[in-house]
Amino acid sequence: MAADASLGFFSVRLVMSFIGILGNVLLVFFIFKLSRIKSFEVFLLGLAVSNLEELVMVNFYEIILLTDSIHQSWLCRTLKFLSLVGEITSILFTVLISVFRYQKLRDAEKRVNAPILLDHIKVALLVSGACVLLSFTLGLPIYFIQIDTHDALNGSSVCPPDFFQCHRNFCPFLNRFYKYLFIVACNILPLLVVTATSGLIIRVLLGQKRTVVPGPSGKKSKGPTLQRSTVAILTAMGVFQVDWTLYLVFHLVFSPSDVPLWADIEFFITTSYTTLSPYVYGIGNNLFSYRTLMKRS
């Protein structure tokens, strides 16, 4: 029964992964169709590529878990490392996008068309590179922590469903330290930043709405409007907050030994954002359009 349920979940996961991979490939394709790539598109490109890596690598890893085909720890760790790098980079680019949009909206009327620091393409590329470097650094401890290969859920494989899991009778300090470092640096802090910037964006938009004054004809002028792209970003930020809040609750309250379908549940939580976000950003920023498709790169 458990095996049938696992295979059923795996089939759904394949469909979800296909939708996510398709969306991210389309986002990369349409960004490269633009005649000029600005800072925002650089951040979207980084997000899409990291989403793709995460989706591809996590599926390789889960296929290995199902087939029990790897018995070399270094290869298992490498696959987990690459999927973690994609996951962390996706989170960091999401934080970058939320901060960038808030800075663009803040004092927009006073600044008019004056650029902010992140508008400069060299700065955008430098910050993007820093995000990738940080994600590699945060993923490296996966090669040094001890992994529990005695769990009944894992059979004879050296690839556990959760790398943070320790043996019930012994959990090394490095394992515990890395688990909480990862949760704080890659979940709690990004959640706080995204939640704060989302709230600030909404406050700025409400403030802009209140400052609209009647025009000469007695009717209110159009004034600043809630841009479609801003709605898309707020929507994506909302999905991000829901997903990673569930992830925190899942990891802090439950244990892999108590949840037989741990890997499947974690997959749906962590990949919902990577699957949905390219469609939200692509449609909201008018990238997924016939006009963009007809543009020459």
N, C-alpha and C positions, 0 to 999 in steps of 0.2 A: 504493500500500500504506500509506504513512504517513498519507495523507488518510483512508483507511478506518479505520485505527486511531484517528485523532483523533476521527472521528465516533462510533466505538464508545465511546470514553472519554467523549465528550460526552453520549451517551445515558445511560450509567451515572451520570454526574454529575448529570443532570437528575433521575433517580430519587432519588439521595442527597439532592439539594437539596430535593426535595419532602418527603421524610421529615423532614429537619431543620426546614424551615419549618413543617410541620404540628406537630411536637413543640413548637417554641417558641411558636407561636400558642396551642396548648393550655395551655402553662404560663402564659402571660399571662392567658388566659381564666380558668383555675382560681384564679389568685392574686386576680383581681378579684372572684371569687365569695366569697372569705373575708369574714366579717363584720368582722374587724379585721386590718389588715395591719401586721405587726411589722417590725423591722429586717431580719431574715433574708429575709422575703418581698420587701422593697425591693431587697435585693441580688440575689435571684433574678430579680426583674422587670427590673432593669438588665442582667443577664446575658442574659436572653431577648430583650430588645429589641436589644441589640448583636449577638447571634447572628443575629437576623432581618435586620438591616441588612447584616451581612457576607455572608450567604448570597444576598440579593437583588442587592446591588451587584456581587459577584464574578461572578455569572452574567451580568449585563449586560455586564460587562467582557469576559468570555470569549466571549460571542456576537459582540461587536465584533471580537475577534481572529479568529474563524472567518470572519466575513462581510467583514472588511476594509472596514467601512462608515464609519469616522471618519478624517478627515484634518485635524482641528483639534486641536492639541496641548493646548489649555486644557481642552477637553471630556474628552479622554482622561485628563488629570491629575486632573480633578475626580472622575471615576468611580473612579479608583484611590485618591484621597484618601478618599472616602466608604467604600470597602471596607476601607481601612487603619484608619480610625477605628473601624469596627465590630470589626475584629480586635483592635486594641489595647484597646478598652473591654472586650471579652469577657475578655481576659487579665487586666486589672486587677480586674474584678469577681470573677474566679476567685480571685485572690490575697486579695481582701477576704473572700470566703466562707471560705477556709481559715483565715485569721487570726481571724475572728469565731468560728468553731466551736472553735478551740483555746482562745481566751479564755473561752468559755462553759464548757468542760470543766475548765480549770485551776482548782484550788482550789474546785471546785463544792460539795464537802461543807462547807467552812468558810464559803463565801459564802452557802449555802442559796439563797434566792430573791432576794438582793440583785442588782440589775442591774449590768452592766458599762457602760462608756462608750458602746459602740456599740449598746446596747439602746435608747438614747434616739432616738426617731424623727427628731428634728431633726438630731442628729449623723449618723445614717445617711444622711439626705438630703444633708447638707453633704459628707460623704465621697464619696457617689455623684456629686455634681456635680463634685467635684474630679477624680474618675476620668475623667469625660467631658471636662473642660477639658484635662487632661493628654494625653488621647488626641488631641484636636484639635491641641494644640501639637506633639506628636511626629509628626503627619501632615503638618503644613504644609510642611516642606522638600520635599515631592514637587513643589511648584510651582516650585522654584528649581534643582533638580538638572538636569544635562544628561542626556538620554536617547539611547540608541543606536538609531538608526532604520535602520542599514545591515545588520543581521543577516539572513542568508538565511532564518531561521526566521520572520521577521516580514514578509517581503514588502515591500509598499509602505505598510503601515500605520504611523502614528506611535505606535501603542500597542504597546510591547514586552511580551513575556511576563514579563519581570522588570525592574522599574524600577531595580534596583540595578546592572544590567548596564552595563558601559562598553565602548566600542570597544577592540579588542585593542591598538591602538597609542597610545591616549590615554585616561586615566581621570582626570577632574578630582578635585581634593582633596575638594570638597564631596560628590561621589558616594561616595567611599571613607569619608569621615567619617560621613555619614548612614547608610551600610550598617552600620558597626560600632556606631554609636550605637543604631540600631534593634535590632540583635542583642543588645547588652548590656542596654539598658533594657527591651526588650519580650520578650526570650526568656531570657537567662541569669539576670538578677536575679529575675524571676517564678518561673522553674524552681527556683532556690535556695530562695526563700521557701516555695513550695508543698511542695517536698520536705522542708524543715525542719519546717514545721508538721504535715505528714502524719506524720512520724516522732514528733513531740512528742505528737500526738493518740493514736497507738498506744501510746506510753509511758504516757500518763495512763490509758488504758483498761486496760492490763496492770497498772498500779499499783492501780487500783480493784479489779480482780479479785483481786489478792493480799490486799487488806485485808478481804475478806469473811470474817466470823468465824462460828462455829457459833452457832445460836440456842439458846433454852432447851430445845427438844426434842431437842437433840443434832444436828439437821440444820443445814446451812448456810442462813443467811437469803438471801433473793433478792439483796439488795444492788444496787449499780449494775450495770446491764446494758448490753451493747453495743447502743445504740439503732439502730433501723433507719435513721434519718436520718443518723447518723454513718457507718454503713456506706456509704450512698449517697454521702456527701461524699468518703470515702476512695476509693471506686470512681471517682468523677469525677476526683479528683485524680490517680489512677493513669493514666487515659486522657489527661489533660492532660500528664503527665510524658512518656509515651511519644510523643505527637504532637509536642511541641515539642522533644524530644531528637532525633527524626528530622529535624525542620525544621532544627535547627542543623547536624547532620551533612550534610544535603543542601546547605545553602547554603555551608558552609565547605569542603567537599570537592569538590563538582562545580561546573560552569559551565553556563549555559544553552546555550552554543554546542556543548557536548559531549553534551547530553541533548535529543533531538528533542521528547520529550513533557514538557518541563520544566513547562509550565503545568498539565498534567493531574496530574502527580505532586504538585506543590505544592498543588493544590486538594484532593486526597484527604488530604494530611497536615494542612493547616490547617483543614479543615472537618469532620474526623472528630469532634473534640471538640464543635464547635458543633451537630453533628447528634445525637450521642448524649447529651450532657449534659442536655437538657431532660427526656428520658425517665428518666434516672437520678435526677435531683433530684425530678421529679414523682412517680414511683412510690415512691422511698425516703422521701419526706416526706408520703406519703399525700395528695398534692394531686390526683392523677389517681384520684379515687374517686367513687362514686355519692353518698356522703354530702356531699362538697364541692360536687358539682354541684347538689344540692338546696338548698344554703344560699342565702339571699338576700344580695345584696351590700349 
